[in-house]
Amino acid sequence: MSDLPEAGLDLLFRAAQTHHGWQDRPVPAQLLEQVLDLAKMGPTAFNQQPLRVIFVTTPEGKARLSPAMSRGNHDKTMAAPATAILCYDLEFWRNLPELWPQADVQGYYNKSLDAARESAQRNGTLQAGYFLIAARALGLDCGPMSGFDKAKVADAFLQGRPWEVNFLMNLGYGLPEKVNPRAPRLPFARMAEIV
Amino acid sequence: MSDLPEAGLDLLFRAAQTHHGWQDRPVPAQLLEQVLDLAKMGPTAFNQQPLRVIFVTTPEGKARLSPAMSRGNHDKTMAAPATAILCYDLEFWRNLPELWPQADVQGYYNKSLDAARESAQRNGTLQAGYFLIAARALGLDCGPMSGFDKAKVADAFLQGRPWEVNFLMNLGYGLPEKVNPRAPRLPFARMAEIV
């Protein structure tokens, strides 16, 4: 296959929308693992792979997440079969001798927390973009959210790990009737130029 | 189509790799526009769409880019038919009354440059992830790069616009013999947990 058929472009981009209501249909742990197995194949700088994901699927996990959610995002998050807490690891550079053995590149990152954070944010967020498309490619609907209390999520789930929370994403099988009308997109000339 | 066929997963994730050498085959402007038209359909917070892209395709444009490239990224960037300068707009919030008319949300972003930058970085980088997958979906090969001088690229291309440069991506039709062996990926248990 040299490019995707039209139906694939629709599935990933043109017909897909953010979901706010969820069918009572579980997402198997194996499928969550498959999403990440696809997403992690996407490129990162020096193959650093800073993305970290906590999948909240149990009632006990949802109860820990509940107090951190904004009012508008609370009920749908409690109803979603899985909520991914997308994080990045500020100490991703510890893995570089294994992930990028051809050169010693730890020194770009381990001398300053700012340098580590800048790269972890950029590459961990790129990986989160791959993750969303991978989830759609495997038939899941997605509901990404920034409306929550980061400090509360970190307190409840990070347990001392040197990660930072980026954003949350509900995953499951959506209710089409809860999808909003398609919001407008900017025309090419307001986003881009060719020089 | 409810999920992608295996060949589509290979095209986007499993078989795709970063490219370092380029065929002498141009990328039509229309195809670059199609990539962005797909990528912009992906979700962003309050539909803010902060991604901005400068596609460098002409010899004159490449000459402006040349002094900013690191040694390891210079020659392949000069050889690529197109180099995308992926940016985000710090004043994306000016478009919110048009892009998110259902509520006035400019106040989350326009009172502090830090708040605007945090959201523009997150959502603009997510869009850059969608962009890379969209390029692959349309049959292009990608070579994303962080090894360049951001200040020089900004000076040469931004011309006073309130954007920041995120990273660069060569686009075209790659030379398979210049692709590196697949680098290792982290196993699920080191990237994720299910709670």
Interface residues (C-beta under 8 A of the other chain):
Chain A: M1 S2 D3 L4 P5 A7 G8 L9 D10 L11 L12 F13 R14 A16 Q17 T18 A29 L32 E33 L36 D37 L38 A39 K40 M41 G42 P43 A45 N47 Q49 L51 R52 V53 I54 F55 V56 T57 T58 E60 G61 R64 N95 E98 L99 W100 S119 Q121 R122 T125 L126 Q127 A128 G129 Y130 L132 I133 A134 A137 L138 G139 C142 P144 S146 F157 N166 F167 A183 P184 R185 L186 F188 R190 M191 A192 E193 I194 V195
Chain B: M1 S2 D3 L4 P5 A7 G8 L9 D10 L11 L12 F13 R14 A16 Q17 T18 A29 L32 E33 L36 D37 L38 A39 K40 M41 G42 P43 A45 N47 Q49 L51 R52 V53 I54 F55 V56 T57 T58 E60 G61 R64 N95 E98 L99 W100 S119 Q121 R122 T125 L126 Q127 A128 G129 Y130 L132 I133 A134 A137 L138 G139 C142 P144 S146 F157 N166 F167 A183 P184 R185 L186 F188 R190 M191 A192 E193 I194 V195
